[in-house]
Each structure stands twice: as structure tokens, then as C-alpha cells.
Amino acid sequence: MFENLSEKLQRSFKTLRGQGTLTDENINDALREIRLALLESDVNLNVAKDLIEHIRTKALGSQVATALSPAEQIVKIVRDELVEVLGRDTARFKFASQPPTVILMAGLQGSGKTTTSGKLAQWLKKGGHRPMLVSVDVYRPAAREQLKVVAQSINAQIYEGDTKGEAAGTPLVERLAREARREAANYGCDILIVDTAGRLGIDEALMEEMALLKKQLNPSEILFVADAMTGQDAVNSAKAFNDKLTITGSILTKMDGDSRGGAALSIRQITGQPVKFLGTGEKSDAFEPFHPDRIVGRILGMGDIATLLERADEKLDKTKAEAFAKKALSGDGFTLEDFREQLRQIKKLGSMQSILKMLPSVGPFAGMQQAAANVDESQFTRVESIINSMTNKERQNSSIINGSRRKRIAMGAGVQVSEVNNLLKQHAQMSKMFKTMGAGGSKMQQRLMSQMQGGQRFGR
């Protein structure tokens, strides 16, 4: 996400490198490039104009740190202004004083409301909540069935209700919502997520129905779900929903696609309401809170180590990590079984591309972003297949793998013998490295182990 915006901003900063001081001339050149970068990335025109003027004022004012180079000064100012545009603090959820807390999902058809409802439910479950889902989309074929499938995949409660006819003249949508809130209370669910109907565009019938649901349910949160790939259309839709319903925040979906990032910068400024979450993939856990400072770090090529560490804390088995560190550093040997286990742990964090893109793209990490584009994810599967084709004895003692065994392993994995040779060579190099670390002295070993046991809380 934000690759296009990040690349264009980095290009604009280059105009100031090598300059001795900030002047009207070089500031104007840099701002022209920054303005172009923002507009090409689908940032709203008015938002871009305001942002550029704020940057200009600070660049020419006394707030600039004289110890920094012109390029560093502009980067710092742009960072501060982007954080201000996105909202300095991570948005918090509002919970009702009397459960269930109702969350109304709003948005156009195709924005990903149903999938996002499920992702939000799973995220809330991780926080100790008991969410219930309900679909009041009685118009789109299979819409309610789709939410049912999503709920089952994450093992969440869902209220289906009876869609046949209306009760005592009450509109069907209103009745389903009322019954769902009652069922949520009966089942001890503290949150009710209401997946509403969408349209291909804004129309009066859609808005009236949403206003009816808002009046009846008195939701604590009205979250606008926007497809980030639609750019300015998402911003215009967000404004329309906010004008009618006063949304409390937004969720940007499909941020893993070819989105230019401008919607994230514009929606908050146009609606006055924060972006609360990002949908970053198809899987139910490809969903993360929106941290303005971290997002700005990604945009400016500073990386997002905090999110990477949080992901590691959530996904990795720390008991296995400790056991591996003790074994490897004690000189007991680094086996191919250990190698396979470490590969499996890394895969839990996501693709190598997504991991590398969270590292800074400047300084010693400058080549990481280019490396990310060249990573062949299939190689990890091939390596694991090779190890799987070995016997347990071979995985525990790679020195017994002679020529005939290598041929057998290659045939079992469907690869060339040369690939088996390369894997064994890599394993031998890693084994040697661990032995060197283990023999490097007890102080180093004790320091590493104390970090594993105490500091490996991954930033929490």
C-alpha cells in the first residue's frame, strides 16, 4: 500500500539533496514536486492545497531545525503535516454503557462491507469481545448467505432471522435489526455488527434506510467502508454518508491492491472523522488498526517496525522461539528439522514482500524494497518440500545425505538434485554461523537469551 505515493514523495525530496540551505527557490521546486505527487496519488485537490501551504509556512518559518539538511528539514515537516492530516492519535472504539454495542456498517455495493464485517468481528474476538453479526441486506441475492459463510469461517455468532413477510406493518429491515439486538442480549454478545445493504451509487432510498436504522438502533459506531482502489469516488461517497448519517470513522479495504493511497489522506480531512482500520488482504486476519504515525512512516520510506513486531508477537510461538535459541546457541546443532520449523514460523508473518516492505527504504535498508519485488515466494514451498522428502534421520543428521539419498530426495520433492545441494549448503552455512555465535562467549549468549525471555515481547 502507498507504494506510488511513497515513490513520488521520495523523488520530490531528491530536489533538495546537496542544497546548502532552504531558499524560496528550492522550496518552491520541492513543493511543486510534492503537490504533483499528492495529486497523482489521488489526494483530494483541496486537501493537497492546504497541505502544501502548511508545509510552505513551516519551511519558511522559525520552526525548522537548523541542524538538519534542507532535504531532512522538508521530510520532517512533511511527516508532521501528514500525521496532522491523518489524525495524531490512533482512533478508539466507542462502546455503549449498556450492551450490546451496535456497530452499523455503511458503504456502497462492492466496497467489501460483508467481508469487513467478518474481519472486524474476528478482531473484536481477539480483544475478548463476543460479537454477533446480522445482515439486513434483503435486496442483493445471497447477501445474507455470504455473511453466514463469513461468520462460520471465524466461528462467530450470527442472527439469521425470518425474512418472510413483515410483522404488523414493520418494515423487514427494521424488524431484523430489532430482533438481532434482542438476540445479541439473550446470547450474552456484547457487540452487534450490522451489515447493511449497499447500492451502486448514492440514492435517496439507501440513505433513508440507513437513517431509519440509525434512529432505531442508536449505534455507538457508524463505520463507512470504502474501497481504496476507487480513489476520489471513495472520498465523495464518504462525504455523502457523513452528511446524512454523521459517520464515526471509516475502514479502507483493498489496501493490498493497486491503490494510490490518496483516499486515506483525504477521507479523514473531508469528513472530519478518523480512518479506524485497513483491510490488507483476503484472509480474515488481514485487518489492522489505522495508526497515523506508522502509516506516515510507510509513506515516507521510514518503515513500520512497530506493526511488524506486533504481528510477530501475535503470530509467532515464543515457546518454540526460546527453545530454538537455547538449542542453537548452546552448540547442540541446527538441524534441517529446525530449519523447516523456522520457515514455517516466518510464513506465519505473511509474505516476504509484506515483511520487507515494513522495513525502512533508506539507510542500510535501502535495497530492501527492491529486494521485496524480486522475492520468489514459491522458493519457500520448494525448500519445505525438499525437507519433507527426507527421512526423520536425515533431517536430524544431514551429514548422512550422500549422492544416492540426494537423488531420492530430489525425486520425492519434484526438484533437481542441484536444488537439494543448494539447500544443504545453506543449512551448513547457517549451522556454522550458530556454532560461531554459541562459541562467542557466555556473555553474548546470556545477553541474547535475556532478550528472548524479557525483551521479546515485541514492543509491548
ZAVO-734538 format. One record per residue: residue number from 1; x, y, z of N, C-alpha, C in turn. Coordinates in steps of 0.05 Angstrom, whole numbers. Layout:
N
  num    n_px    n_py    n_pz   ca_px   ca_py   ca_pz    c_px    c_py    c_pz
  NUM       X       Y       Z       X       Y       Z       X       Y       Z
...
This chain:
460
  num    n_px    n_py    n_pz   ca_px   ca_py   ca_pz    c_px    c_py    c_pz
    1      17     -24       0       0       0       0      17      25       0
    2       8      47     -11      21      73     -11      47      73     -27
    3      53      51     -42      78      50     -57      81      73     -76
    4      60      79     -91      61     101    -110      67     128     -97
    5      52     134     -76      55     159     -62      83     161     -50
    6      92     139     -38     119     138     -26     140     144     -46
    7     139     130     -69     159     133     -90     160     162    -101
    8     136     174    -105     135     201    -115     145     221     -95
    9     140     217     -70     150     236     -50     180     234     -47
   10     190     209     -48     219     206     -46     233     220     -70
   11     220     219     -93     231     233    -116     231     263    -112
   12     210     273    -100     209     302     -95     230     312     -75
   13     237     295     -56     257     303     -36     285     304     -48
   14     289     290     -70     316     290     -83     323     317     -93
   15     304     334     -99     310     361    -110     325     378     -89
   16     323     371     -64     336     387     -43     362     375     -33
   17     368     351     -42     393     339     -33     417     353     -46
   18     437     359     -29     460     373     -39     458     403     -36
   19     433     413     -29     429     441     -25     440     449       3
   20     452     473       4     463     482      30     442     492      49
   21     423     508      39     403     519      56     376     519      42
   22     355     524      57     328     527      45     325     555      35
   23     317     558      10     311     584      -2     283     583     -14
   24     273     606     -21     247     608     -34     247     591     -59
   25     269     591     -74     270     578     -99     270     547     -96
   26     288     536     -79     288     507     -77     264     496     -62
   27     252     513     -44     228     504     -30     205     502     -51
   28     203     522     -68     182     522     -88     185     498    -107
   29     210     491    -114     215     468    -132     206     442    -118
   30     213     440     -92     206     416     -77     175     414     -73
   31     163     436     -67     134     436     -62     118     430     -87
   32     129     439    -110     116     433    -136     116     403    -140
   33     139     390    -134     140     361    -137     122     346    -117
   34     121     356     -92     105     344     -72      75     346     -79
   35      68     370     -89      40     374     -97      32     355    -119
   36      50     351    -139      45     333    -161      43     304    -151
   37      60     297    -132      60     270    -120      33     265    -106
   38      23     284     -92      -2     281     -77     -26     278     -97
   39     -26     295    -117     -49     295    -136     -48     269    -153
   40     -25     260    -161     -23     235    -176     -30     211    -159
   41     -29     214    -133     -36     192    -115     -65     194    -105
   42     -81     211    -119    -110     214    -114    -117     228     -89
   43     -99     245     -78    -106     261     -56    -125     283     -65
   44    -145     289     -50    -165     310     -57    -150     336     -62
   45    -159     351     -82    -146     376     -91    -144     396     -68
   46    -166     400     -53    -166     419     -31    -148     410      -8
   47    -148     384      -3    -131     374      18    -102     378      10
   48     -95     373     -15     -68     376     -25     -59     406     -23
   49     -77     424     -31     -70     453     -29     -65     462      -1
   50     -82     453      18     -79     461      46     -53     449      57
   51     -47     425      50     -23     412      60       2     426      50
   52       2     433      24      25     447      13      29     474      26
   53       8     489      32      11     515      44      21     513      73
   54      12     492      87      23     488     114      52     481     114
   55      61     465      94      89     457      92     105     482      85
   56      95     499      67     109     523      59     113     542      83
   57      92     545      98      94     563     121     115     554     141
   58     115     528     147     134     518     166     162     518     155
   59     165     512     129     192     512     117     205     539     117
   60     189     560     115     199     587     114     200     600     142
   61     188     587     161     186     598     188     208     590     206
   62     205     597     231     226     592     251     225     564     263
   63     205     548     254     201     521     266     221     501     254
   64     236     508     234     255     490     221     280     487     238
   65     288     462     242     313     456     258     337     462     240
   66     354     480     248     377     488     232     398     467     230
   67     398     447     248     418     426     248     413     406     226
   68     389     407     213     382     388     193     389     399     165
   69     394     381     146     398     390     119     371     398     107
   70     371     413      85     345     421      72     327     397      67
   71     338     375      56     322     352      50     310     340      75
   72     326     339      97     317     328     122     296     346     135
   73     299     372     132     280     391     143     253     387     130
   74     252     385     103     227     382      89     214     355      96
   75     230     334      97     219     308     105     206     309     132
   76     219     322     151     208     325     178     182     340     178
   77     181     362     163     157     379     161     135     363     148
   78     141     350     126     120     334     112     110     312     130
   79     128     299     145     119     278     163      99     290     184
   80     106     312     196      89     324     217      62     332     205
   81      62     343     181      37     352     169      20     328     161
   82      32     307     151      16     283     143       4     270     168
   83      19     269     189       7     259     215     -16     276     224
   84     -13     302     220     -35     320     228     -60     316     211
   85     -56     312     185     -78     307     166     -92     281     173
   86     -77     260     180     -89     234     186     -99     232     214
   87     -93     250     231    -101     249     259     -78     238     276
   88     -70     253     296     -46     246     311     -49     220     326
   89     -72     214     337     -76     191     354     -91     169     339
   90     -85     144     347    -100     121     337    -129     123     347
   91    -148     121     329    -176     123     336    -185     100     355
   92    -201     107     374    -211      87     393    -240      81     388
   93    -248      57     396    -276      49     393    -293      60     415
   94    -318      66     408    -337      75     428    -355      52     435
   95    -357      46     461    -374      24     470    -398      35     486
   96    -421      22     482    -445      31     496    -443      25     526
   97    -456      41     542    -456      36     571    -472      11     578
   98    -491       5     561    -508     -19     564    -506     -36     540
   99    -493     -60     542    -490     -77     518    -517     -87     508
  100    -519     -94     482    -496     -95     463    -490     -68     450
  101    -464     -63     445    -456     -41     429    -462     -47     400
  102    -476     -28     387    -484     -32     359    -464     -17     341
  103    -454     -32     321    -436     -21     300    -451     -23     274
  104    -456      -1     261    -470       0     236    -450       3     213
  105    -450     -16     195    -431     -16     173    -444      -3     149
  106    -432      19     138    -444      33     116    -425      33      92
  107    -436      37      68    -419      38      45    -434      29      20
  108    -421      33      -3    -433      26     -28    -429      -4     -34
  109    -445     -14     -52    -442     -42     -60    -415     -47     -73
  110    -402     -69     -65    -376     -76     -76    -353     -65     -60
  111    -358     -50     -39    -336     -38     -23    -324     -58      -4
  112    -337     -81       0    -326    -101      18    -338    -100      46
  113    -363     -91      49    -375     -89      75    -378    -115      89
  114    -388    -136      74    -393    -162      86    -367    -175      96
  115    -347    -176      79    -321    -187      87    -309    -171     110
  116    -312    -145     109    -301    -128     130    -315    -132     156
  117    -341    -137     155    -357    -142     180    -345    -166     194
  118    -339    -187     178    -327    -211     190    -300    -206     201
  119    -283    -191     187    -256    -184     197    -258    -168     223
  120    -276    -149     224    -280    -134     248    -288    -151     271
  121    -307    -170     266    -316    -188     287    -292    -205     298
  122    -275    -215     279    -252    -230     289    -233    -213     305
  123    -229    -189     296    -211    -171     311    -222    -166     339
  124    -248    -162     341    -260    -157     367    -259    -182     385
  125    -261    -205     372    -259    -230     388    -231    -233     400
  126    -211    -225     386    -184    -226     397    -181    -208     421
  127    -197    -187     422    -197    -168     445    -214    -177     468
  128    -225    -201     466    -242    -212     488    -271    -206     486
  129    -280    -195     463    -309    -189     460    -324    -213     448
  130    -350    -211     450    -367    -232     438    -386    -219     418
  131    -377    -216     393    -394    -202     373    -414    -220     361
  132    -437    -209     353    -457    -222     336    -460    -207     311
  133    -463    -222     288    -466    -209     262    -495    -212     253
  134    -505    -193     238    -531    -195     225    -530    -179     199
  135    -542    -191     178    -545    -177     153    -573    -167     150
  136    -576    -142     143    -603    -131     138    -605    -124     108
  137    -587    -136      92    -588    -132      63    -607    -153      52
  138    -632    -145      48    -653    -163      38    -657    -160       8
  139    -639    -146      -5    -643    -140     -33    -623    -156     -51
  140    -598    -156     -44    -578    -169     -61    -579    -199     -57
  141    -582    -214     -79    -583    -243     -77    -559    -255     -62
  142    -565    -273     -44    -544    -287     -29    -528    -270     -10
  143    -536    -245      -6    -521    -227      12    -520    -238      41
  144    -543    -247      50    -545    -257      77    -531    -284      80
  145    -532    -300      59    -518    -326      59    -488    -321      60
  146    -478    -300      46    -450    -294      46    -440    -287      74
  147    -456    -271      88    -448    -264     116    -448    -289     133
  148    -467    -307     129    -468    -332     144    -442    -348     140
  149    -433    -350     115    -408    -365     110    -384    -351     123
  150    -384    -325     122    -362    -310     135    -362    -315     165
  151    -386    -314     178    -389    -318     207    -379    -346     214
  152    -387    -366     199    -379    -393     204    -348    -397     202
  153    -336    -383     184    -307    -385     179    -291    -375     203
  154    -302    -356     218    -288    -344     241    -301    -353     267
  155    -321    -371     266    -334    -382     289    -347    -360     306
  156    -362    -342     292    -376    -320     306    -406    -325     305
  157    -420    -314     325    -449    -316     326    -461    -299     303
  158    -483    -310     291    -498    -295     271    -527    -298     276
  159    -542    -276     272    -571    -278     273    -582    -277     244
  160    -596    -299     237    -606    -301     210    -635    -289     208
  161    -652    -297     226    -679    -286     226    -696    -297     203
  162    -721    -290     204    -741    -298     184    -746    -274     165
  163    -740    -278     139    -744    -256     120    -770    -257     106
  164    -788    -275     114    -814    -278     100    -834    -258     112
  165    -841    -239      95    -863    -220     103    -855    -200     123
  166    -873    -183     131    -869    -162     151    -887    -167     175
  167    -878    -159     198    -893    -164     223    -908    -139     230
  168    -934    -140     231    -951    -118     240    -943     -92     226
  169    -938     -93     200    -932     -69     184    -904     -59     188
  170    -887     -72     204    -860     -63     208    -842     -71     184
  171    -828     -52     173    -810     -59     150    -791     -82     158
  172    -785     -99     139    -769    -122     144    -741    -115     155
  173    -728     -95     143    -702     -88     152    -702     -79     181
  174    -722     -63     188    -724     -53     216    -730     -76     235
  175    -746     -95     227    -753    -118     244    -728    -136     249
  176    -713    -141     227    -689    -158     230    -669    -145     250
  177    -666    -119     247    -647    -105     264    -656    -105     294
  178    -681    -101     298    -692    -102     326    -689    -129     338
  179    -696    -150     323    -694    -177     333    -665    -185     338
  180    -646    -176     321    -618    -183     324    -607    -171     350
  181    -615    -146     356    -605    -134     381    -616    -149     405
  182    -641    -158     404    -652    -173     426    -637    -200     429
  183    -632    -213     406    -618    -239     407    -589    -236     418
  184    -576    -214     410    -549    -209     420    -549    -207     450
  185    -568    -193     461    -570    -191     490    -576    -218     503
  186    -594    -234     491    -601    -260     501    -577    -279     501
  187    -560    -278     481    -537    -296     478    -512    -285     493
  188    -515    -263     506    -492    -252     520    -471    -240     502
  189    -479    -232     478    -460    -219     459    -459    -189     466
  190    -435    -179     470    -433    -150     478    -431    -131     454
  191    -429    -142     430    -427    -125     406    -445    -136     384
  192    -460    -119     370    -476    -127     347    -466    -112     323
  193    -456    -126     303    -446    -114     278    -468    -117     257
  194    -478     -95     246    -500     -96     227    -489     -90     199
  195    -490    -111     182    -482    -108     154    -506     -98     138
  196    -504     -74     128    -527     -62     114    -526     -66      84
  197    -547     -59      71    -548     -61      42    -532     -38      29
  198    -523     -43       5    -509     -22     -10    -522     -17     -37
  199    -513       3     -51    -523       9     -77    -498      14     -95
  200    -503      14    -121    -481      21    -139    -473      50    -137
  201    -491      66    -127    -486      95    -123    -504     106    -101
  202    -499     131     -93    -515     143     -73    -543     148     -83
  203    -563     139     -68    -591     146     -76    -607     151     -50
  204    -630     163     -53    -646     172     -31    -657     148     -14
  205    -664     126     -29    -675     103     -15    -654      91       4
  206    -630      89      -5    -608      79      12    -604      96      36
  207    -603     122      33    -598     140      55    -621     140      75
  208    -646     138      65    -669     137      83    -669     112     100
  209    -661      90      87    -660      65     102    -638      66     124
  210    -615      77     117    -594      80     136    -602      98     159
  211    -616     120     153    -625     138     173    -645     124     192
  212    -662     107     181    -681      92     197    -667      73     216
  213    -646      59     206    -631      41     223    -616      56     245
  214    -606      79     238    -592      95     258    -611     104     280
  215    -635     112     273    -654     121     292    -663      98     310
  216    -667      75     299    -677      52     314    -656      40     332
  217    -631      37     322    -610      22     336    -593      40     354
  218    -592      66     348    -575      85     363    -547      74     365
  219    -534      69     342    -508      56     342    -486      73     355
  220    -467      59     369    -444      74     380    -424      81     358
  221    -423      64     337    -405      69     315    -420      66     289
  222    -416      85     270    -425      82     243    -399      84     226
  223    -391      60     216    -366      58     201    -370      57     171
  224    -359      76     157    -361      77     128    -339      59     116
  225    -347      39     101    -328      21      88    -323      31      59
  226    -298      37      53    -291      48      27    -270      31      13
  227    -274      26     -12    -255      12     -29    -233      32     -37
  228    -209      28     -26    -187      48     -31    -180      50     -60
  229    -186      29     -76    -178      30    -104    -195      48    -120
  230    -218      58    -109    -235      76    -124    -227     105    -121
  231    -207     110    -104    -195     137    -103    -215     158     -94
  232    -218     179    -111    -235     202    -104    -265     195    -102
  233    -274     174    -116    -301     165    -113    -307     156     -84
  234    -287     144     -71    -290     136     -43    -292     160     -25
  235    -277     181     -31    -278     205     -15    -305     219     -18
  236    -316     220     -43    -342     233     -48    -364     217     -34
  237    -363     191     -35    -383     174     -22    -382     178       9
  238    -358     179      19    -354     183      48    -367     209      57
  239    -363     230      41    -375     256      48    -406     255      47
  240    -417     241      27    -446     238      25    -458     223      49
  241    -445     201      57    -454     186      80    -451     202     106
  242    -429     217     108    -425     233     132    -445     255     134
  243    -451     268     112    -471     290     112    -498     280     122
  244    -505     255     114    -531     245     121    -532     231     148
  245    -511     217     155    -511     200     179    -492     208     201
  246    -473     225     195    -451     232     214    -437     207     222
  247    -420     197     204    -405     173     210    -385     178     232
  248    -376     157     246    -357     159     268    -329     151     259
  249    -326     141     235    -300     133     225    -303     117     199
  250    -280     110     188    -281      95     162    -261      72     163
  251    -266      53     145    -248      30     141    -241      29     112
  252    -216      28     106    -207      27      78    -200      -2      71
  253    -213     -13      50    -208     -40      42    -191     -41      17
  254    -181     -65      11    -164     -70     -13    -139     -53     -14
  255    -128     -48      10    -103     -32      11     -79     -48       1
  256     -83     -74      -3     -61     -90     -14     -61     -89     -44
  257     -81     -77     -56     -82     -76     -86     -67     -52     -96
  258     -74     -44    -120     -60     -22    -134     -73       5    -126
  259     -75       9    -100     -87      34     -91     -65      55     -88
  260     -72      80     -94     -51     101     -94     -49     115     -67
  261     -66     108     -48     -63     118     -20     -76     144     -15
  262     -84     159     -36     -95     185     -32    -121     186     -16
  263    -137     164     -18    -163     164      -4    -158     165      26
  264    -137     152      36    -131     152      65    -125     180      75
  265    -111     195      58    -104     223      66    -128     242      63
  266    -147     235      46    -169     254      41    -193     249      58
  267    -201     224      63    -226     219      76    -228     231     104
  268    -206     229     119    -206     240     146    -209     270     145
  269    -196     283     126    -196     312     124    -224     322     115
  270    -236     308      96    -261     316      85    -284     311     104
  271    -284     289     118    -306     282     136    -302     292     165
  272    -276     296     172    -271     303     199    -270     279     218
  273    -274     255     207    -275     231     222    -251     213     216
  274    -240     199     235    -215     184     230    -219     158     214
  275    -197     151     201    -196     124     190    -189     105     213
  276    -204      84     217    -200      67     240    -187      40     234
  277    -191      30     210    -179       4     203    -171       4     174
  278    -153     -15     167    -146     -20     140    -150     -50     134
  279    -162     -56     111    -163     -84     102    -140     -88      83
  280    -123    -108      89     -98    -111      74     -96    -137      59
  281    -118    -152      55    -118    -177      41    -144    -191      43
  282    -145    -215      32    -170    -231      31    -175    -246      57
  283    -154    -254      71    -158    -271      94    -171    -255     117
  284    -184    -270     135    -199    -257     157    -181    -241     176
  285    -155    -248     177    -137    -234     195    -121    -212     181
  286    -127    -207     155    -114    -186     140    -128    -160     146
  287    -125    -151     170    -141    -128     180    -125    -116     203
  288    -121     -90     202    -104     -77     223    -115     -50     230
  289    -111     -42     255    -119     -15     263    -102       6     248
  290    -114      29     244    -100      50     229     -85      68     249
  291     -58      66     248     -41      83     264     -29     105     247
  292     -38     130     250     -29     151     232       2     154     230
  293      16     153     253      45     156     252      59     134     238
  294      48     109     241      60      86     227      55      88     197
  295      31      96     190      25      98     161      42     119     148
  296      47     141     162      64     162     151      92     152     148
  297     101     135     167     127     123     165     130     106     140
  298     109      91     133     109      75     109     110      93      84
  299      94     114      84      93     132      61     120     145      56
  300     134     153      77     159     167      74     183     148      73
  301     178     122      71     200     103      69     215      98      95
  302     202     105     117     215     100     143     208      73     155
  303     190      58     141     183      32     150     162      32     172
  304     154       9     181     134       6     202     142     -18     219
  305     164     -14     234     174     -36     251     154     -43     273
  306     140     -23     284     121     -28     306     100     -48     298
  307      88     -45     274      67     -63     265      79     -91     260
  308     103     -92     249     117    -117     244     122    -132     270
  309     130    -118     291     135    -131     317     109    -140     330
  310      88    -124     327      62    -133     337      52    -158     323
  311      56    -159     297      48    -182     282      64    -207     291
  312      90    -203     296     106    -225     306      97    -234     333
  313      91    -216     350      81    -222     377      56    -239     376
  314      39    -232     357      13    -246     355      16    -273     341
  315      33    -275     321      33    -299     303      54    -320     312
  316      77    -311     323      98    -329     328      95    -343     355
  317     105    -368     356     104    -384     380     129    -378     396
  318     127    -362     418     150    -353     432     164    -376     447
  319     148    -397     455     160    -420     469     179    -435     450
  320     170    -439     425     187    -451     405     211    -434     399
  321     207    -408     398     230    -390     392     251    -391     413
  322     242    -392     439     261    -395     461     276    -421     460
  323     261    -443     455     274    -469     454     294    -471     431
  324     287    -459     408     306    -459     386     331    -443     392
  325     328    -420     405     351    -403     411     370    -417     431
  326     358    -430     451     374    -445     470     390    -467     457
  327     376    -482     440     389    -504     426     411    -495     407
  328     404    -475     391     423    -466     370     448    -453     383
  329     444    -437     404     467    -423     415     483    -440     435
  330     471    -462     444     486    -480     462     505    -499     448
  331     503    -499     421     521    -517     406     510    -544     401
  332     484    -549     408     472    -575     404     466    -581     375
  333     469    -561     358     465    -566     329     440    -554     318
  334     442    -545     294     419    -533     279     411    -553     258
  335     390    -568     262     382    -590     243     364    -579     221
  336     360    -596     201     342    -589     180     313    -588     190
  337     307    -603     211     281    -601     225     277    -573     236
  338     298    -562     248     297    -535     259     294    -515     236
  339     308    -520     214     306    -502     190     278    -501     180
  340     265    -524     178     237    -525     169     218    -511     188
  341     223    -514     214     206    -501     233     208    -471     232
  342     233    -461     228     237    -432     225     223    -420     200
  343     224    -436     178     210    -427     154     180    -425     159
  344     169    -444     173     140    -444     179     133    -420     197
  345     151    -413     216     146    -390     233     146    -364     217
  346     165    -362     199     167    -338     182     142    -335     165
  347     132    -357     153     108    -356     136      84    -346     151
  348      83    -350     177      60    -340     193      58    -310     193
  349      81    -296     188      81    -267     188      70    -255     162
  350      65    -272     142      56    -262     117      77    -267      95
  351      72    -255      72      92    -258      50     117    -243      56
  352     140    -252      45     165    -238      49     164    -210      38
  353     148    -206      17     145    -179       6     132    -160      27
  354     111    -170      40      98    -153      60     116    -148      84
  355     133    -167      91     152    -164     114     174    -143     106
  356     186    -147      83     207    -129      75     198    -100      71
  357     172     -97      62     162     -70      57     157     -55      83
  358     157     -69     106     154     -56     132     181     -46     142
  359     203     -54     129     229     -44     137     234     -17     123
  360     251       0     135     257      26     122     268      22      94
  361     263      41      76     275      40      49     297      60      46
  362     308      69      69     331      88      69     353      76      86
  363     377      88      84     400      79     100     408      51      93
  364     415      34     113     425       7     108     404     -11      96
  365     379      -3      98     357     -19      87     348     -10      59
  366     364       7      47     355      20      22     348      -1       0
  367     362     -23      -1     358     -43     -22     335     -62     -16
  368     323     -60       8     303     -79      16     278     -78      -1
  369     269     -53      -8     245     -51     -24     248     -63     -52
  370     271     -59     -63     277     -71     -89     278    -102     -87
  371     290    -111     -65     292    -140     -60     264    -152     -57
  372     246    -137     -44     218    -147     -39     204    -153     -65
  373     209    -136     -85     196    -141    -111     207    -165    -126
  374     231    -174    -118     243    -196    -132     241    -223    -117
  375     228    -222     -93     226    -247     -77     207    -267     -91
  376     217    -291     -93     201    -313    -105     190    -330     -82
  377     164    -325     -75     152    -338     -52     151    -368     -55
  378     151    -377     -80     149    -406     -85     174    -421     -76
  379     196    -407     -73     221    -420     -64     218    -431     -35
  380     202    -417     -19     198    -426       9     183    -453       9
  381     163    -455      -9     148    -480     -11     166    -502     -22
  382     184    -496     -41     202    -516     -52     222    -526     -31
  383     232    -508     -15     251    -515       6     237    -534      26
  384     213    -527      34     198    -543      53     192    -571      41
  385     186    -571      15     181    -597       2     206    -615       2
  386     229    -603      -2     253    -618      -2     258    -630      26
  387     254    -614      47     259    -625      74     238    -646      81
  388     213    -642      71     192    -662      76     198    -689      63
  389     214    -688      41     221    -713      27     243    -729      40
  390     254    -717      61     275    -731      76     264    -749      98
  391     279    -768     106     271    -784     129     277    -769     154
  392     265    -777     176     270    -763     202     299    -764     209
  393     312    -787     203     341    -790     209     357    -770     193
  394     350    -766     168     365    -747     151     361    -718     160
  395     337    -712     169     332    -685     179     347    -679     204
  396     352    -699     221     366    -696     245     396    -696     241
  397     406    -709     220     435    -711     215     440    -709     185
  398     444    -685     176     446    -680     147     472    -692     135
  399     491    -698     152     517    -709     142     514    -736     129
  400     493    -750     134     489    -777     123     477    -776      95
  401     470    -752      86     456    -750      60     478    -750      38
  402     482    -774      27     501    -778       5     488    -774     -22
  403     503    -781     -43     493    -777     -70     467    -791     -77
  404     465    -816     -69     440    -831     -75     417    -821     -60
  405     421    -813     -35     400    -801     -19     390    -775     -31
  406     409    -759     -41     402    -733     -53     384    -737     -78
  407     391    -758     -94     374    -764    -117     346    -772    -109
  408     344    -789     -88     318    -797     -79     301    -774     -68
  409     314    -756     -53     301    -733     -41     291    -714     -63
  410     308    -710     -84     301    -693    -106     276    -704    -121
  411     276    -730    -125     253    -742    -139     228    -740    -122
  412     230    -743     -96     207    -742     -79     196    -713     -78
  413     213    -693     -80     204    -665     -79     197    -654    -106
  414     204    -669    -127     199    -659    -154     218    -636    -162
  415     243    -637    -153     262    -616    -159     288    -628    -170
  416     306    -611    -179     332    -620    -188     350    -626    -165
  417     370    -644    -169     389    -650    -147     404    -625    -139
  418     409    -607    -158     423    -582    -152     409    -566    -131
  419     382    -567    -130     367    -552    -110     371    -564     -82
  420     372    -591     -82     378    -604     -56     406    -597     -47
  421     425    -596     -65     452    -589     -58     454    -560     -47
  422     439    -542     -60     439    -514     -51     427    -512     -23
  423     406    -526     -17     393    -526       9     413    -536      30
  424     426    -558      25     445    -570      44     468    -551      49
  425     477    -536      28     498    -517      30     489    -494      48
  426     465    -484      44     455    -462      60     452    -471      89
  427     443    -495      93     440    -506     121     467    -508     134
  428     487    -517     120     514    -519     131     525    -492     139
  429     520    -472     123     529    -445     129     516    -434     154
  430     490    -439     156     475    -429     179     484    -444     205
  431     489    -470     202     498    -485     225     525    -475     235
  432     542    -468     216     568    -457     223     565    -430     237
  433     547    -414     227     542    -387     239     533    -390     268
  434     514    -409     273     504    -412     300     525    -423     319
  435     542    -441     309     564    -451     325     583    -429     333
  436     588    -411     314     606    -388     320     594    -370     341
  437     568    -365     338     554    -348     358     554    -362     386
  438     550    -388     386     550    -402     411     577    -403     425
  439     598    -403     408     625    -404     419     636    -376     424
  440     620    -356     419     629    -328     421     631    -318     449
  441     625    -335     469     627    -326     496     601    -326     510
  442     601    -333     536     577    -336     552     562    -309     555
  443     577    -287     555     564    -261     559     545    -255     536
  444     554    -260     511     537    -255     488     513    -274     489
  445     518    -299     496     496    -318     497     476    -310     518
  446     486    -302     542     467    -294     563     451    -269     555
  447     465    -251     541     450    -226     532     428    -233     512
  448     434    -251     493     414    -259     474     391    -273     487
  449     398    -291     507     376    -306     519     359    -288     536
  450     371    -268     550     355    -249     566     336    -233     548
  451     346    -226     523     329    -212     504     305    -230     495
  452     311    -255     491     290    -274     483     269    -276     505
  453     277    -276     530     259    -281     552     244    -256     561
  454     259    -233     561     247    -209     571     240    -189     549
  455     259    -184     532     255    -163     511     238    -172     488
  456     234    -199     485     220    -209     462     190    -207     465
  457     181    -186     478     152    -181     480     144    -164     456
  458     164    -159     439     158    -146     413     145    -119     416
  459     157    -102     433     148     -75     434     124     -70     452
  460     114     -90     465      90     -85     482      99     -77     510
